[in-house]
Amino acid sequence: MNPDESKPEVKAPEPKSETPPAVPDPKAVELTRNTKAEESKPEVKPDTKAAVKPEPETGSKTNANPKPEVKADETKTKTAAPKTAVGNKIIFTIAIIGILAGLVAAYVFGMERKAQPPVFKPVSNPFESAIYANGMIESDLPSGENINIFPQVSGPITQVLVQEGQSVSSGTPLFAIEDSVQRANTELAAANLKLASDQYDKDRASYDIDSKSISKDVLDTAEDTVNQATAALKAANALLQYYSVKAPVSGVVLAVNAAIGGYVSSQGNYDTYTELFDPLVVMSGPQDYMDVRCYVDEILVSRLPSKWHIQAQMQITGTDIKVPLEFVRVQPYISPKIELSNQKQEQVDLRVLPVIFRFQKQDAPVYPGQMVDVFIGQK
């Protein structure tokens, strides 16, 4: 066999040429790549490259489409990792700041603070042995109580003639209540008196001229009518005076509890806040001297010195001012201490014995109703 003749036969045993490789459809390849990328992204790389390599004749457009998609998936995977790392760093930083803030707050609030010095010197006992008692400043009056003034008639207030803190003398007008109706009644009573007086004068003149012209009974009746009209006029005038509220004694006006236009009654002025009736005016006596009503606990009553050997000193609360006191009297009746609110609903268990002292006010900064500290000792 001639070797030259067999060369063509050996050269072309083309098993591949008999079954030429089929060119894949670009759309099918692209659909397969997308499906595989969705199922598992890690497997997209090798399958895509293996499918692309044996296609030398396919156009650049077919190979260009899958490459950006693979790069986008890689970019997303790479971007997600840095974002997670940044988020972890932020959370860690916030946790560290919170721990530091808690430690600083614990240190600051745990610091021991020094006590502030007292604003004034505390109350001290001026005697070797003494009884402490709470005291209340009052007016220097025989009863020791303030004077509460109530109107005797009802009506709206038309004039307020005094101010709080003003010193007044006995009989000074304080308030004026609307009195037009009562004034008209007074004028009517005066007219009735004049009519009765004229009738009596006529009857009297007629009787004097001729005793038989009028009977004695008619003359007596006319005289009685005059007397009744006179009494009615006096009553009307007296009632008219009640519409002007006046000071019963000389003293100082402590409180004024009504205003022009306000309606008052014989019970006083109604306070919408406390839902109680307040006196129209509260007065005290002259304030050259003032009293201190001390409340001695019933447990300490047995240690109270006799009135001939008793001495006391008052210290104004919140100041260093000390004032010597003069003993006045003991109110011999132990009662519940309800003077702060003066209401039975207070329901306190403390029972006290009131002891009254006196002092000269001068320039002492005290006012009726003020609480003070009192030490009661023995001479």
WOSULBEL-V859081 format. One record per residue. N is the residue number from 1. D_CENTER is the distance of its C-alpha to the mean C-alpha in Angstrom with 1 decimal. Layout:
{{N,D_CENTER} {N,D_CENTER}}
This chain:
{{1,130.1} {2,129.6} {3,126.5} {4,126.1} {5,126.0} {6,123.4} {7,120.8} {8,119.4} {9,118.9} {10,117.2} {11,115.1} {12,113.6} {13,112.8} {14,109.6} {15,107.7} {16,104.7} {17,106.6} {18,107.5} {19,103.8} {20,102.0} {21,98.3} {22,96.2} {23,93.8} {24,90.3} {25,88.5} {26,85.7} {27,83.3} {28,83.9} {29,83.4} {30,80.1} {31,78.9} {32,79.9} {33,78.0} {34,74.8} {35,75.0} {36,75.6} {37,72.8} {38,70.4} {39,71.7} {40,71.7} {41,71.1} {42,73.0} {43,76.2} {44,76.2} {45,77.7} {46,80.9} {47,81.7} {48,81.1} {49,83.3} {50,86.0} {51,86.1} {52,86.2} {53,88.9} {54,91.9} {55,91.4} {56,93.0} {57,94.0} {58,90.6} {59,89.0} {60,86.3} {61,83.9} {62,84.0} {63,83.4} {64,80.6} {65,78.2} {66,77.4} {67,77.0} {68,73.8} {69,72.3} {70,73.0} {71,71.6} {72,68.3} {73,67.9} {74,68.5} {75,66.0} {76,63.3} {77,63.9} {78,63.9} {79,60.6} {80,58.7} {81,59.4} {82,57.9} {83,54.7} {84,54.2} {85,54.8} {86,52.3} {87,49.6} {88,50.3} {89,50.0} {90,46.6} {91,45.3} {92,46.8} {93,45.3} {94,41.7} {95,42.2} {96,43.4} {97,40.4} {98,38.0} {99,39.8} {100,39.7} {101,36.0} {102,35.4} {103,37.6} {104,35.9} {105,32.4} {106,33.8} {107,35.4} {108,32.4} {109,29.9} {110,32.7} {111,33.3} {112,32.9} {113,30.6} {114,31.5} {115,29.1} {116,27.7} {117,29.4} {118,27.5} {119,26.1} {120,28.0} {121,30.8} {122,29.7} {123,30.7} {124,34.4} {125,36.7} {126,39.1} {127,41.6} {128,43.9} {129,42.5} {130,39.4} {131,36.7} {132,33.0} {133,30.7} {134,27.2} {135,27.6} {136,25.8} {137,27.0} {138,28.5} {139,30.9} {140,34.5} {141,35.6} {142,38.1} {143,35.4} {144,32.8} {145,30.2} {146,28.7} {147,30.3} {148,28.4} {149,30.1} {150,30.2} {151,32.4} {152,35.4} {153,35.5} {154,33.3} {155,32.8} {156,30.9} {157,30.4} {158,32.7} {159,32.4} {160,30.0} {161,32.5} {162,30.5} {163,27.6} {164,25.3} {165,27.2} {166,30.6} {167,33.5} {168,35.4} {169,38.6} {170,39.6} {171,40.1} {172,38.0} {173,36.6} {174,32.8} {175,32.2} {176,34.5} {177,34.2} {178,36.2} {179,39.7} {180,42.1} {181,43.1} {182,43.8} {183,45.6} {184,47.9} {185,48.5} {186,49.5} {187,51.9} {188,53.4} {189,53.9} {190,55.7} {191,57.9} {192,58.9} {193,59.8} {194,62.0} {195,63.7} {196,64.3} {197,65.6} {198,68.0} {199,69.4} {200,69.9} {201,71.7} {202,74.0} {203,74.8} {204,75.4} {205,77.8} {206,79.7} {207,80.0} {208,81.3} {209,83.9} {210,85.1} {211,83.8} {212,85.2} {213,83.3} {214,80.1} {215,79.4} {216,77.7} {217,75.1} {218,74.0} {219,73.6} {220,71.6} {221,69.3} {222,68.7} {223,67.9} {224,65.4} {225,63.8} {226,63.3} {227,61.7} {228,59.3} {229,58.4} {230,57.8} {231,55.5} {232,53.6} {233,53.1} {234,51.9} {235,49.3} {236,48.2} {237,47.9} {238,46.0} {239,43.5} {240,43.2} {241,42.1} {242,39.1} {243,37.6} {244,37.3} {245,34.8} {246,36.2} {247,35.4} {248,37.2} {249,37.6} {250,37.4} {251,34.2} {252,30.9} {253,28.3} {254,25.0} {255,22.8} {256,23.4} {257,21.6} {258,23.3} {259,24.4} {260,27.5} {261,27.9} {262,25.6} {263,27.5} {264,27.9} {265,30.0} {266,31.7} {267,28.6} {268,26.5} {269,23.7} {270,21.5} {271,17.7} {272,16.3} {273,12.8} {274,14.5} {275,17.6} {276,19.8} {277,22.4} {278,21.9} {279,25.0} {280,26.0} {281,26.6} {282,26.1} {283,28.9} {284,30.3} {285,33.8} {286,35.3} {287,33.4} {288,36.6} {289,36.1} {290,33.0} {291,32.7} {292,31.0} {293,30.5} {294,30.9} {295,30.2} {296,33.0} {297,32.8} {298,35.6} {299,37.1} {300,37.7} {301,39.1} {302,42.6} {303,42.3} {304,41.3} {305,44.2} {306,46.1} {307,45.2} {308,48.2} {309,47.3} {310,43.5} {311,41.7} {312,38.1} {313,36.1} {314,32.5} {315,30.4} {316,27.3} {317,24.5} {318,23.9} {319,27.3} {320,31.0} {321,31.8} {322,33.9} {323,35.1} {324,38.0} {325,37.5} {326,40.1} {327,40.4} {328,40.2} {329,40.2} {330,39.0} {331,37.4} {332,39.6} {333,37.3} {334,35.3} {335,32.3} {336,29.1} {337,26.4} {338,23.8} {339,23.5} {340,19.9} {341,18.6} {342,22.0} {343,21.7} {344,24.4} {345,22.0} {346,21.0} {347,24.2} {348,24.9} {349,28.2} {350,28.7} {351,31.1} {352,31.8} {353,34.4} {354,33.2} {355,35.3} {356,35.1} {357,36.0} {358,36.5} {359,36.4} {360,37.1} {361,34.1} {362,35.9} {363,33.5} {364,31.2} {365,27.5} {366,26.4} {367,24.9} {368,25.0} {369,22.3} {370,22.1} {371,22.7} {372,25.9} {373,28.2} {374,31.6} {375,34.9} {376,37.6} {377,41.1} {378,44.7} {379,47.2}}
